[in-house]
Amino acid sequence: MSHEAQNKKVLKYMLNHPVITTTIAIYQLNITRLGARIFDLKAMGVPINGRMVYSKHSDGTPTRWKEYWIEKNEYVGTESA
């Protein structure tokens, strides 16, 4: 799948869901380089925000991941939701 097609897939997902993570991108969208797609979308002017989430596994070991979202009231795009 081309980068452009992946960008569209990520954008559509983000417009219809509150957040996206690398795990979601891999297992639901079959996209392994979410960070690259986020970079591309930001370069195209999409207002994407992100934050690191820190937690612990059930065995107590620490884990972290990044969540990304679009401030929908700030985004005026042609992609249908």
C-alpha positions as CSV (number, residue, x, y, z in Angstrom):
1,M,0.0,0.0,0.0
2,S,1.4,3.4,-0.9
3,H,2.2,6.1,1.6
4,E,-0.7,8.2,0.3
5,A,-3.2,5.4,0.8
6,Q,-1.9,4.7,4.3
7,N,-2.2,8.5,5.1
8,K,-5.8,8.4,3.9
9,K,-6.5,5.3,6.0
10,V,-5.0,6.8,9.1
11,L,-6.8,10.1,8.6
12,K,-10.2,8.4,8.1
13,Y,-9.6,6.3,11.3
14,M,-8.7,9.4,13.3
15,L,-11.7,11.3,12.2
16,N,-14.0,8.5,13.3
17,H,-12.3,7.5,16.6
18,P,-11.1,9.4,19.6
19,V,-7.4,8.2,19.5
20,I,-5.0,6.0,17.5
21,T,-2.0,4.2,18.8
22,T,0.7,2.1,17.1
23,T,-1.0,-1.1,18.3
24,I,-4.3,0.0,16.7
25,A,-2.5,0.9,13.5
26,I,-0.8,-2.4,13.2
27,Y,-3.7,-4.7,14.1
28,Q,-6.7,-2.8,12.7
29,L,-5.2,-0.9,9.8
30,N,-2.2,-3.1,8.9
31,I,0.1,0.0,9.1
32,T,3.4,-0.5,10.9
33,R,4.9,3.0,10.7
34,L,2.3,5.1,12.3
35,G,4.8,7.8,13.3
36,A,5.7,8.3,9.7
37,R,2.1,8.6,8.7
38,I,1.5,11.2,11.5
39,F,4.5,13.1,10.3
40,D,3.1,13.2,6.8
41,L,-0.4,14.3,7.9
42,K,1.0,17.0,10.1
43,A,3.1,18.3,7.1
44,M,-0.2,18.4,5.2
45,G,-1.6,20.7,7.9
46,V,-3.7,18.2,9.8
47,P,-3.9,19.4,13.5
48,I,-2.7,16.2,15.2
49,N,-1.9,16.2,18.9
50,G,-0.2,13.4,20.9
51,R,0.7,12.4,24.4
52,M,2.7,9.7,26.1
53,V,0.7,7.3,28.2
54,Y,2.5,5.5,31.1
55,S,1.1,2.4,32.8
56,K,2.1,-0.9,34.1
57,H,1.6,-4.5,32.9
58,S,-0.3,-6.9,35.1
59,D,3.1,-8.2,36.4
60,G,4.0,-4.6,37.4
61,T,6.6,-3.9,34.7
62,P,6.2,-0.3,33.3
63,T,5.0,0.3,29.8
64,R,4.3,3.3,27.7
65,W,2.8,4.2,24.3
66,K,1.8,7.3,22.4
67,E,-1.8,8.3,21.6
68,Y,-2.6,10.6,18.7
69,W,-5.8,12.5,18.1
70,I,-7.2,15.2,15.9
71,E,-8.9,18.3,17.4
72,K,-11.9,18.0,15.1
73,N,-13.1,21.5,15.8
74,E,-9.7,22.8,14.4
75,Y,-9.7,20.5,11.3
76,V,-11.3,21.7,8.1
77,G,-10.5,19.1,5.6
78,T,-12.0,17.5,2.5
79,E,-11.8,13.9,3.9
80,S,-15.3,12.7,4.8
81,A,-15.7,11.4,8.3
